[in-house]
Amino acid sequence: MTRRTSGTFRVGVGGWTYAPWRGVFYPHDLPHRCELSYAARQLSSIEINSTYYRLQVPIR
């Protein structure tokens, strides 16, 4: 007899700033600065790899 095991299934994306998502995934009126926090509440994981491509600057 085969034993079944359960696992965790995670859904994530490689980034979060995508104009075509506006009105589909993101509400139309959501400020751009709130996209990451909104996506984090909807998904299990988000890949943040922008530091690989350039230095980051603080939000002013």
C-alpha positions in Angstrom: 0.0 0.0 0.0 1.3 3.4 -0.9 1.4 6.1 1.8 0.2 9.6 0.9 1.9 12.6 2.3 0.7 16.1 2.2 2.8 19.1 1.5 2.6 22.8 1.1 1.9 24.4 -2.3 3.2 28.0 -2.6 2.3 30.4 -5.4 4.6 33.3 -6.1 5.8 35.7 -8.7 9.1 37.1 -9.8 8.3 40.8 -9.2 5.2 42.9 -8.7 5.4 46.0 -10.8 3.5 45.1 -14.0 1.2 47.6 -15.7 -1.0 44.9 -17.3 -1.9 43.7 -13.8 -3.6 47.0 -12.9 -7.4 46.4 -12.8 -6.9 42.7 -13.1 -4.8 41.7 -10.1 -4.4 45.2 -8.5 -7.4 47.5 -7.9 -7.4 50.4 -10.4 -7.1 52.9 -7.5 -4.3 51.2 -5.6 -1.3 53.6 -5.3 1.9 52.2 -7.0 3.7 52.4 -3.7 1.3 49.9 -2.2 1.6 47.2 -4.8 4.2 45.1 -3.0 2.3 45.1 0.3 -0.9 44.2 -1.6 0.7 41.4 -3.5 2.3 40.1 -0.3 -1.2 39.7 1.2 -2.4 37.7 -1.9 0.5 35.4 -2.6 2.7 33.0 -0.7 6.0 34.4 -2.0 7.4 37.2 -4.1 10.9 37.2 -5.6 12.8 40.4 -5.0 16.0 40.4 -7.0 16.4 44.0 -8.1 19.5 44.4 -6.0 21.2 42.0 -8.4 20.7 44.6 -11.2 21.3 47.9 -9.5 21.8 49.6 -6.1 18.6 50.6 -4.3 17.8 54.1 -3.1 15.7 54.9 -0.1 12.1 56.1 -0.6 11.9 59.9 0.0 
